[in-house]
Every structure is written in C-alpha cells, then in structure tokens.
Amino acid sequence: MRDPVADSLASTHRSRQAAPRGGSRRTSDATHPDPRDDFIRTRPPASAVSVRVGRRQLLKLAAELPERDRQILETVATFRLARTDQLRSLFFSELTTESARSRVCGRTLHRLTRAGLLTRLERRIGGHRAGSSGQVHALAPAGHRLLAHLHAQPMPSGRGVHEPGLLFVTHTLAIGDLYVAVVDAERAGQLELLSFDVEPVRTYASPIGKTMRVKPDAYVRLAVGEFEQLSFCELDLGTEGRGALERKLHAYVNLYRSGREQAEHGLFPRVVWVTDDAARAEYIQSLIETLPAGTQKLFATATVDGAVAALSGQGDTR
C-alpha cells in the first residue's frame, strides 16, 4: 500500500530540490534509544544558534543521514519554516501514543539541531505555554549545504539564519498548516494529494507587453474520486487592506484572460482564499462580487476549518 506522506510532495519544487517524503520508516518501540542517534553521537553539544560544520563533517553527515531525517530537512527547506507539531504530524504519526510521538520527534529534531543542520527561532508560536510544540525550526546554513550536496547543486554561501518578523513567520506556518491538513485528509482516505507547490510563480504578458507575475501561496492538485481538483491558494491573515486584495483579485483575472495557464496546464485552477474567520471570508467575497460576472466563478472563500473541503471542491464554498 502506498504511504500517503511518502508520495505527498512528489511534484513539489522538483526543479530546486528533491521532494520531502515522510512517514516511510516505522519505529517499533519509542521507549528504546533511536539507533539513528549514532550518526552524530560523536559531536559535542552545541547551541541552536550557530554550529560550524566543516566540509569533511558535512560529507560524513550526508553519507550517514537517515532517510526520515533527510525528509524532515527537505520539508523544512520547502516550507522555509516548520513548527514542531507540524513535523510531528507529518513524520511520526505511525507511533501509537501522543507521548511517544512527542518524545521521538523531539529527540530527532534535537539531534538535527545539535548536528548543525537545523536551527530554532527564538520566537515560539503560541508563547511559552505552547511548549516544544510551538518551537519553530529553520534550515541552518549547514543544512542548506547538505541538501545542495545531496542534489548535486552548487554549494550556497554560508549565510546565517536571521530571525524573521512575526507576520512572515505566521504566514509561512499557515501554509504549512494547510499542507498538514491536506495530508491528514489523504491519510483518512478523503482524497489523494498529487502535488503541493509552495509559492509558485506564474507570469503573463500585459496588454502593453509587460511581463506580470502572480505568486499564490500554494498550488494544490488533488484527486477526489474520478476528478482532479486544481487550486491556487491565498492564505489571508486579515492584514491586507481593500486595495491590496483588489489588486490580487484583478491579477488572477488577468492571468485567466491571458490564457497562458490554460494552455500550459489544460484548465485554470480555482483561486481559494482561506481566512481565519467567517467575517473576513464574507468581506473578500464581497470584493469578488464586484468583479466582472464571467470571472467571479474563478474564486472561492473558506475559513481554515473548511479549507480542505474547498480545495476538494466540496463543502460550503462561495
């Protein structure tokens, strides 16, 4: 039987890196030491801020890196940031108890951090009450270099990891939350996740020949029964004003009218706006209703709880 997480990012960022794949390795007994600890057991403890990894150490880590650890690094690289609870859901769901999932996930992330491949942001989402589940992880410079080596790409510069702003962190993690929700729906047998592309860029020519860009937060392809559902996703946090929202709406209308998406992919995806609350969804819907009648059908709105149903072409969407 195909593992839903193992195939769930099969098409994500193929041009940049291999897709993250999760949940493919089972842990039979979470109470015993994880043998994967061995590959860094000789490394001394290090802070989460900066661990220097030389080329020889990097090559050794790459050669000995367990598959699930590589998948975690790939996922963090794809989404740029990931909370502990997101990674726990994606890669440790096969463990039978919550305590086992938390323990093994925490040990794995700690190991990758000590190895200098991951780093933790100082800010926790949800504050200190969120505990380790609210810790936010990013790829450390050595992690970028290791993935570049695994994909036979040029080594990136050794730039550090800067603490991003709260809005960026919240929005980036919201994309990850949507992905986790879709993977959970796939595990439940509700759909099949064909691809989940993070912030893809679409271009089209304006009437005066200028190249214009549209960058959704995500592009999602789902198989639901005999049908395939394609969606551009916009994760709205309620921070953008009317003008910014209208510009985005018209950008999608212009992309649709250009015909480029339809020529390359066969049809135009529905644009699903996902919001935190129903009032915000209603507001965005009111702006959609001001668009030309023939283009309003391109859009749908949904709250976070109804996002998967909207992407599946089901539920109470508008």
C-alpha positions in Angstrom: 0.0 0.0 0.0 1.3 3.4 -0.9 2.3 5.6 2.1 0.3 8.9 1.7 3.1 11.1 3.1 5.8 9.4 1.2 4.2 10.5 -2.1 2.5 13.7 -1.0 5.1 16.1 -2.2 6.0 14.1 -5.3 5.9 17.2 -7.6 6.9 19.9 -5.1 9.8 22.1 -6.2 11.3 19.4 -8.5 13.5 22.0 -10.2 15.0 23.1 -7.0 15.4 20.0 -4.9 14.0 16.5 -4.3 10.6 16.5 -2.7 10.3 15.8 1.0 8.8 12.5 1.8 7.6 11.5 5.2 6.4 8.6 7.3 8.2 5.9 5.3 10.1 4.4 8.2 8.4 2.8 11.2 9.6 3.0 14.8 8.6 -0.2 16.6 9.4 0.9 20.2 9.7 4.5 21.1 10.9 3.8 24.6 14.3 2.5 23.4 17.1 4.7 22.1 16.8 5.5 18.4 19.8 4.0 16.6 19.8 7.0 14.3 21.3 8.9 17.2 24.6 7.1 16.3 25.4 9.3 13.3 26.1 12.3 15.4 26.9 10.8 18.8 30.5 11.9 18.5 29.5 15.5 18.1 29.6 17.7 21.2 26.5 19.6 22.3 26.0 22.9 20.5 23.7 25.8 20.7 20.8 26.2 18.4 22.1 29.5 17.1 25.3 28.5 15.3 27.1 25.3 14.8 30.1 25.3 12.5 30.2 22.2 10.2 33.3 21.7 8.0 33.2 20.1 4.6 34.5 16.8 5.9 31.9 16.7 8.6 29.2 17.7 6.1 30.2 14.8 3.8 30.1 12.4 6.7 26.7 13.6 7.8 25.4 13.3 4.2 26.6 9.7 3.9 25.1 8.6 7.2 21.9 10.7 7.3 18.9 8.5 7.9 16.1 8.7 5.3 13.5 10.2 7.6 15.9 12.9 8.8 16.6 13.8 5.2 12.8 14.0 4.6 12.5 16.4 7.5 15.2 18.7 6.2 13.6 18.6 2.7 10.3 19.6 4.2 11.7 22.5 6.3 13.6 23.7 3.2 10.4 23.6 1.1 8.3 25.5 3.6 11.2 27.6 4.9 9.8 27.3 8.5 8.1 24.4 10.4 6.7 24.1 13.9 7.5 21.0 15.9 3.8 19.9 15.9 3.7 20.1 12.1 6.8 17.9 11.7 5.4 15.5 14.4 2.2 15.1 12.5 3.9 14.6 9.1 6.7 12.2 10.1 5.8 10.5 13.4 2.1 9.7 13.1 2.7 5.9 13.0 3.6 5.9 16.7 0.6 4.8 18.7 0.6 7.4 21.5 0.9 11.1 21.7 3.7 10.9 24.3 5.7 8.5 22.0 5.2 10.8 19.0 6.4 13.8 21.1 9.3 12.0 22.6 10.7 10.6 19.3 10.0 13.8 17.3 11.7 15.9 20.0 14.7 13.6 20.1 15.1 13.7 16.3 14.8 17.5 16.0 17.3 17.9 18.9 19.7 15.6 17.1 19.4 17.6 13.8 19.9 20.8 15.7 23.0 19.6 17.5 24.4 18.4 14.2 24.1 22.0 12.9 21.5 21.1 10.2 18.5 22.8 11.8 18.2 25.9 13.9 15.4 27.1 16.2 13.9 30.5 16.1 13.9 32.4 19.4 10.2 33.1 19.0 7.7 30.4 19.8 4.3 30.5 18.2 1.7 30.4 21.0 4.2 31.7 23.5 6.0 29.6 26.2 2.7 27.9 27.1 2.9 26.1 23.7 6.0 24.3 24.9 8.1 22.4 22.5 5.2 22.1 20.0 5.4 25.8 19.4 9.1 25.8 18.5 9.8 27.0 15.0 12.6 25.4 13.0 14.5 26.6 10.0 17.3 25.1 7.9 20.7 26.1 9.2 23.5 27.0 6.7 24.9 23.5 7.0 21.5 22.1 6.2 21.3 24.1 3.0 24.8 22.9 2.1 24.0 19.3 2.8 20.8 19.3 0.7 22.8 21.1 -2.1 25.4 18.3 -1.9 22.7 15.6 -2.0 21.1 17.1 -5.1 24.4 17.8 -6.8 23.8 21.5 -6.8 26.3 24.3 -6.2 27.1 24.9 -2.6 25.3 28.0 -1.2 27.1 30.7 0.7 27.4 30.2 4.5 24.9 32.9 5.3 23.4 32.9 8.7 19.8 32.5 9.7 18.1 35.8 10.7 15.1 36.0 13.0 12.2 36.8 10.7 9.3 39.1 11.6 6.2 37.8 13.3 4.0 38.4 10.2 6.3 36.4 8.0 6.5 33.6 10.5 2.8 33.4 11.0 2.0 33.4 7.3 4.7 30.9 6.4 3.5 28.5 9.1 -0.1 28.9 7.9 0.9 27.4 4.6 2.5 24.5 6.5 -0.7 24.1 8.5 -2.7 23.8 5.2 -0.4 21.2 3.9 -0.6 19.2 7.1 -4.4 19.3 6.9 -4.4 18.0 3.4 -2.0 15.2 4.3 -4.3 14.3 7.2 -7.3 14.2 4.8 -5.3 11.9 2.5 -4.5 9.5 5.3 -8.2 9.4 6.2 -9.0 8.3 2.6 -10.8 11.5 1.7 -8.6 12.4 -1.3 -5.2 11.9 -2.9 -2.6 14.6 -2.8 -0.9 14.8 -6.2 1.2 17.9 -5.6 1.6 20.8 -3.2 3.8 23.6 -4.6 4.8 26.4 -2.3 4.6 29.9 -3.7 4.9 29.0 -7.4 5.3 31.9 -9.8 3.0 32.4 -12.8 3.7 35.0 -15.5 1.7 36.6 -18.3 2.0 39.5 -20.7 0.0 42.7 -20.1 -1.7 44.4 -23.0 1.3 46.6 -23.5 3.7 43.6 -23.4 5.0 44.0 -19.9 5.7 40.7 -18.0 3.4 40.4 -15.0 3.8 38.0 -12.1 1.3 36.2 -9.8 2.6 34.3 -6.8 0.0 32.3 -5.0 0.8 30.9 -1.5 0.3 27.4 -2.8 -0.7 25.4 -5.9 -2.6 22.2 -4.9 -3.5 19.3 -7.1 -5.9 16.8 -5.6 -7.6 13.7 -6.9 -11.1 13.3 -5.4 -12.9 10.3 -6.7 -12.7 10.4 -10.5 -12.0 14.1 -10.6 -8.8 16.2 -10.3 -9.1 19.5 -8.4 -6.6 22.2 -9.1 -6.4 25.3 -6.8 -4.3 28.4 -6.2 -4.4 29.1 -2.5 -4.2 32.5 -0.8 -3.8 32.4 2.9 -5.3 35.6 4.3 -4.3 36.7 7.8 -6.5 39.8 7.7 -3.6 42.2 7.4 -4.1 43.4 3.8 -6.4 46.3 3.0 -9.0 46.6 0.3 -6.6 47.9 -2.3 -4.1 45.1 -1.9 -6.9 42.5 -2.1 -8.4 44.0 -5.2 -5.0 44.1 -6.9 -4.6 40.4 -6.2 -8.0 39.6 -7.5 -7.5 41.5 -10.7 -4.1 39.9 -11.2 -5.7 36.5 -11.2 -8.4 37.7 -13.6 -5.7 39.0 -15.9 -3.8 35.7 -15.7 -7.0 33.9 -16.6 -7.7 36.2 -19.5 -4.2 35.7 -20.8 -4.9 32.0 -21.4 -1.4 31.1 -20.5 -2.3 28.9 -17.6 -5.0 27.0 -19.6 -2.5 26.5 -22.5 0.2 25.0 -20.2 -2.0 23.1 -17.8 -5.2 22.4 -19.6 -7.5 24.4 -17.3 -7.5 27.4 -14.9 -7.3 26.5 -11.2 -9.9 27.8 -8.8 -8.5 30.5 -6.5 -9.3 29.6 -2.9 -9.0 32.3 -0.3 -8.5 30.8 3.2 -9.2 33.1 6.1 -9.2 32.8 9.9 -12.8 33.8 10.4 -16.1 33.9 8.5 -16.4 37.7 8.7 -13.2 38.1 6.7 -14.3 35.5 4.2 -17.5 37.4 3.7 -15.5 40.6 3.1 -13.4 39.0 0.5 -16.5 37.5 -1.1 -18.0 41.0 -1.3 -14.9 42.1 -3.3 -15.2 39.1 -5.6 -18.7 40.1 -6.4 -17.5 43.4 -7.8 -15.5 41.6 -10.5 -16.9 41.0 -14.0 -19.7 38.4 -13.9 -17.8 35.9 -16.0 -14.8 35.9 -13.7 -16.4 35.6 -10.3 -16.6 31.8 -10.7 -12.8 31.6 -10.6 -12.8 32.3 -6.9 -14.0 30.7 -3.7 -13.6 31.6 0.0 -13.3 29.4 3.0 -12.3 29.5 6.7 -9.4 27.4 7.9 -11.7 24.7 9.1 -13.3 24.4 5.7 -10.1 24.8 3.6 -9.7 21.1 2.7 -13.3 20.8 1.7 -12.9 23.9 -0.5 -9.8 22.5 -2.2 -11.6 19.3 -2.8 -14.5 21.0 -4.5 -16.8 20.2 -1.6 -18.2 21.9 1.4 -19.9 25.3 1.7 -17.7 27.5 -0.5 -18.7 30.6 -2.4 
